[in-house]
Amino acid sequence: MTPTSVAIIGAGTMGAGIAQWFAQQMLPTVLCDTNEVQLAKALVNIHASWDKLVEKEKLTACQVSQMKSLLETKPIASVSPKMSLVIEAIIEDLAIKKSVFASLDQQFAPTTVFATNTSSFPIALLATSVSPERQKKLLGLHFFNPATLLKLVEVIAGPVTDPSLAQNLYTWFEQNGKEPALCADTPGFIVNRVARSFYGEALRIVSGDDEAQFKEVDRLMREVGEFKMGPFELMDLIGVDINYAVTSSVWEALEKSPRLTPHPLQKKLVDEKRFGKKTKRGFYVYP
């Protein structure tokens, strides 16, 4: 399968980044969201990002002009039913995702491939919301933030996904500068399964809501562990709410293993709407 046109459902940080990356591959790309303000904001941010790349001479003005012409924003109902690939990148909520896929299944042509950017839910669970024929064309494509810079894409086939579909997309991503990984359809796949310990142990090490302790753990992980970011910095970048939702999902799916138990401190931040950089406060305060 070679994508010829792409629709991204969800104009949050992740969805906008995925849309930007596909447009940079010179593919007709549509970004959709029910929130018109969020959709407009995403487009402004993408255009600003491209303009900065022109200033830095990493892209030409001609390239950016073409990318801008290829990227559209529309309500989902206005998207052509003949899109070759539709990627869901909305909130990490199983019921909402299933509802969206059930609706998309009615809208798009039988030839359209469906993908989910879920970071934790098994593809098998999401596939139950679409027709048996569509299940063969549904898989996981899990990008990482920022999608325009991080090369990894987890490619996950569900139990009835056409095996050639995952392999063909793996090859296509590889040819377009990504570093794909074929993953088994298990909760958290590879990265988010391993990362639970990175976040969980860091939360257990600190004694409470203490920024000085967060800074010390992050500093040690960067300077000694040679991680690019410490666990608290990374949770703030990803979104504390998203990280907590993924932790809860993986914990539930793996029979509430004690080592994966969501931490009360993370729940405290979510309850206080301290989601990280996007709300200007998470484990840290941002200007």
Beta strands, then each sheet from edge to edge (+ up, - down):
strand 1: 6-9
strand 2: 29-32
strand 3: 71-74
strand 4: 85-88
strand 5: 113-116
strand 6: 138-143
strand 7: 152-157
strand 8: 179-183
sheet 1: 3+ 2+ 1+ 4+ 5+ 6+ 7- 8-
end
